[in-house]
Amino acid sequence: MKPTATSSSFEDYVKVIYAYTEWQDKPITSSVLATRLGVANSSVSEMVRKLKDQGLVDHQPYSPIHLTPKGLSLALSMVRRHRLLETYLVNELGYTWDEVHDEAEQLEHAVSDHFIERMSAKLGHPFRDPHGDPIPDAQGQIAMVPSHRLDELDPGHVGRISRISDHDPELLRYFEQQGLGLDTELLVVGQLPFGAGWQVRLRTATHDAGPLTLGPDAAVSLWLASVGQHAGCCVQEPTGGTLMVPHMSGL
């Protein structure tokens, strides 16, 4: 059955709330949610009230928005749909990774649960999408790879790219031109003066390439999973794990 406009809006909202907090501890506010969705603050306020009435979010006036267990379950279901669709478009239909987000946004509300599970099987049940974001399984479990954002790392740190933000297609094209993709190994050389960005070296099996200068927008769009340790490292390693929520189909 085709979802109604209201149910599609609920799905979009909880997905954005979840995605904002997936790679950081900072909760989302109404103003940030409005910016992410490209709508007016008044529209967000009204929709958040509806989400609260449906038991999908907890929210008090002038406070951040938090998903309830029911809201989290719906969000993970939509995230699974979106990321499997992106993966299918890249792997099977030849899309590039900068093209798939908007296509998946259109398709995720239209296809059935059965279609999604057949797609997952066709793809071999992938654990991440083309940008490195984890794909929840059909039971609502999601495994996060312990990772740091590039601008959080100190000089000498080595890591493999585990996630690349897909918020800017032009930036994705730039990364591809520079040879940066999932599992690319980088050595952090250091931060440039006056907030000009970061300098890194690409590491291959035979040699270190580079150096490569990445501006601030690029640096905050890359996450690295640490490779080994280096002397004097002051970065505390994050703990990875699996998040599990009850799977609720048909919402």
Legacy VTK file of the C-alpha trace (Angstrom):
# vtk DataFile Version 3.0
C-alpha trace
ASCII
DATASET POLYDATA
POINTS 251 float
0.000 0.000 0.000
1.336 3.410 -0.942
2.147 5.498 2.154
0.123 8.610 2.831
1.744 12.057 2.767
1.524 12.177 6.568
3.196 8.803 7.095
5.922 9.690 4.577
6.570 12.909 6.484
6.816 10.978 9.764
9.324 8.641 8.116
11.400 11.531 6.759
11.492 13.304 10.111
12.529 10.338 12.255
15.153 9.339 9.675
16.733 12.810 9.739
16.643 12.920 13.551
18.400 9.565 13.707
20.964 10.362 11.001
21.978 13.606 12.732
22.830 11.784 15.957
24.251 8.582 14.448
27.878 9.740 14.310
27.825 12.242 17.170
26.398 12.560 20.683
24.930 16.026 20.103
21.100 15.888 19.965
19.161 17.668 17.257
17.155 20.843 17.824
14.086 22.118 15.993
16.091 24.795 14.181
18.698 22.299 12.976
15.937 19.917 11.906
14.302 22.724 9.922
17.596 23.451 8.163
18.183 19.782 7.359
14.712 19.367 5.893
14.608 22.761 4.178
11.351 23.812 5.834
10.227 26.642 8.100
10.682 26.436 11.860
6.913 26.696 12.310
6.403 23.622 10.110
8.894 21.665 12.206
7.193 22.691 15.449
3.843 21.445 14.174
5.263 18.173 12.893
7.197 17.511 16.109
3.930 17.874 18.023
2.378 15.255 15.735
5.381 12.961 16.159
5.070 13.286 19.921
1.358 12.474 19.756
2.260 9.329 17.798
4.794 8.305 20.442
7.733 8.692 18.052
9.664 11.456 19.841
10.173 12.955 23.267
10.289 16.738 23.214
9.807 19.626 25.601
9.614 23.296 24.523
13.056 24.838 23.820
14.735 21.443 24.284
16.401 18.996 21.862
14.356 16.283 20.160
14.900 12.627 21.064
13.507 9.520 19.416
11.484 7.113 21.528
12.103 3.361 21.110
9.154 3.320 18.689
10.599 6.269 16.774
14.046 4.689 16.673
12.603 1.484 15.263
10.832 3.369 12.481
13.959 5.447 11.792
16.165 2.366 11.451
13.625 0.770 9.126
13.760 3.824 6.861
17.550 4.073 7.103
17.757 0.424 6.011
15.566 1.131 2.990
17.497 4.250 2.003
20.966 2.736 2.308
20.085 -0.516 0.565
18.599 1.470 -2.301
21.756 3.583 -2.565
23.871 0.425 -2.599
21.718 -1.186 -5.263
21.831 1.896 -7.471
25.642 1.951 -7.323
26.341 -1.783 -7.509
23.679 -2.891 -9.969
22.673 0.155 -12.012
25.986 1.957 -12.370
25.100 5.140 -10.491
27.961 7.125 -8.981
27.996 7.740 -5.234
27.193 11.433 -5.674
23.965 10.652 -7.595
22.187 8.173 -5.361
20.921 10.151 -2.359
18.070 11.979 -4.093
17.046 8.869 -6.037
16.870 6.829 -2.826
14.843 9.584 -1.154
12.192 9.175 -3.850
12.164 5.387 -3.881
12.308 4.579 -0.167
8.625 5.403 0.419
7.368 3.568 -2.652
8.789 0.048 -2.384
7.487 -2.783 -0.213
9.229 -4.555 2.657
9.354 -7.672 0.470
11.132 -5.740 -2.280
13.692 -4.424 0.216
14.454 -7.905 1.547
14.816 -9.312 -1.967
17.170 -6.444 -2.774
19.234 -7.110 0.342
19.571 -10.789 -0.607
20.551 -9.860 -4.174
23.308 -7.625 -2.791
24.558 -10.288 -0.360
23.184 -8.479 2.707
25.737 -5.621 2.714
26.738 -4.061 6.033
27.433 -0.548 4.714
26.279 1.752 1.917
28.498 3.432 -0.727
29.391 6.212 1.714
30.272 3.885 4.599
27.109 4.416 6.625
26.053 1.171 8.325
22.974 -0.635 7.043
20.633 -1.910 9.786
19.605 -5.526 9.391
15.996 -6.688 9.123
15.783 -7.096 12.918
16.792 -3.499 13.609
20.399 -4.184 14.563
23.094 -1.785 13.420
26.847 -2.183 13.929
28.954 0.966 14.137
32.638 0.903 13.197
34.653 2.791 15.885
35.762 5.913 14.007
36.988 9.485 14.449
36.269 12.510 12.333
39.454 13.646 10.605
39.569 17.020 12.353
39.644 15.222 15.732
42.892 13.370 14.998
46.394 14.404 15.977
49.504 14.434 13.764
50.912 10.979 13.124
47.550 9.250 13.343
46.902 6.602 10.682
43.431 5.409 9.767
41.300 3.955 7.009
38.364 5.977 5.745
35.269 4.334 7.199
32.653 6.927 6.344
32.279 9.896 3.991
29.411 12.320 4.509
27.083 12.448 1.514
25.660 15.913 2.276
27.444 17.553 -0.674
27.603 15.748 -4.056
30.247 18.186 -5.325
32.476 17.326 -2.366
32.033 13.621 -3.099
33.218 14.232 -6.657
36.238 16.104 -5.306
37.130 13.223 -2.990
36.935 10.798 -5.900
39.236 13.016 -7.979
41.747 12.982 -5.113
41.656 9.204 -4.814
39.775 9.222 -1.510
37.222 6.471 -0.961
36.154 3.898 1.580
39.106 2.026 3.105
41.665 4.502 1.732
44.454 4.694 4.311
45.534 8.166 5.425
48.332 9.540 7.563
47.385 12.761 9.344
50.260 15.220 8.903
48.694 18.055 10.874
46.440 21.074 10.998
47.266 24.112 8.904
47.499 27.572 10.516
44.537 29.938 10.818
41.927 27.223 10.334
42.985 26.621 6.729
42.359 22.883 6.956
44.351 19.694 7.373
47.228 18.056 5.576
47.223 14.300 5.019
49.142 11.700 3.048
47.537 8.856 1.161
49.156 5.554 2.048
49.254 2.737 -0.489
50.669 -0.754 -0.285
54.038 0.417 -1.628
54.518 4.045 -0.603
53.119 7.206 0.939
51.663 9.595 -1.618
50.808 13.241 -1.100
50.780 15.454 0.765
47.153 16.461 0.221
45.554 19.541 1.750
41.911 19.249 2.771
39.869 22.307 3.644
37.694 22.507 6.766
34.546 21.312 4.968
36.392 18.294 3.635
38.026 17.473 6.979
34.702 17.328 8.825
33.233 15.049 6.147
35.687 12.164 6.611
35.688 9.541 9.376
38.676 7.262 9.953
39.002 3.937 11.754
42.393 3.895 13.477
45.183 1.672 12.184
47.692 0.889 14.923
49.049 3.441 17.384
51.670 6.163 17.291
53.923 7.693 19.901
52.295 10.401 21.969
48.805 9.760 20.639
46.251 11.769 22.595
43.151 10.460 20.852
40.867 8.274 22.926
39.560 5.388 20.897
35.768 5.197 20.616
33.969 2.004 21.518
32.081 0.294 18.742
29.166 -2.016 19.108
25.774 -3.090 17.941
22.587 -1.179 18.597
19.446 -3.308 18.661
15.837 -2.189 18.779
12.589 -4.113 18.246
11.823 -4.310 14.539
8.401 -2.800 13.819
7.175 -3.325 10.263
4.164 -1.689 8.736
4.577 1.664 10.511
LINES 1 252
251 0 1 2 3 4 5 6 7 8 9 10 11 12 13 14 15 16 17 18 19 20 21 22 23 24 25 26 27 28 29 30 31 32 33 34 35 36 37 38 39 40 41 42 43 44 45 46 47 48 49 50 51 52 53 54 55 56 57 58 59 60 61 62 63 64 65 66 67 68 69 70 71 72 73 74 75 76 77 78 79 80 81 82 83 84 85 86 87 88 89 90 91 92 93 94 95 96 97 98 99 100 101 102 103 104 105 106 107 108 109 110 111 112 113 114 115 116 117 118 119 120 121 122 123 124 125 126 127 128 129 130 131 132 133 134 135 136 137 138 139 140 141 142 143 144 145 146 147 148 149 150 151 152 153 154 155 156 157 158 159 160 161 162 163 164 165 166 167 168 169 170 171 172 173 174 175 176 177 178 179 180 181 182 183 184 185 186 187 188 189 190 191 192 193 194 195 196 197 198 199 200 201 202 203 204 205 206 207 208 209 210 211 212 213 214 215 216 217 218 219 220 221 222 223 224 225 226 227 228 229 230 231 232 233 234 235 236 237 238 239 240 241 242 243 244 245 246 247 248 249 250
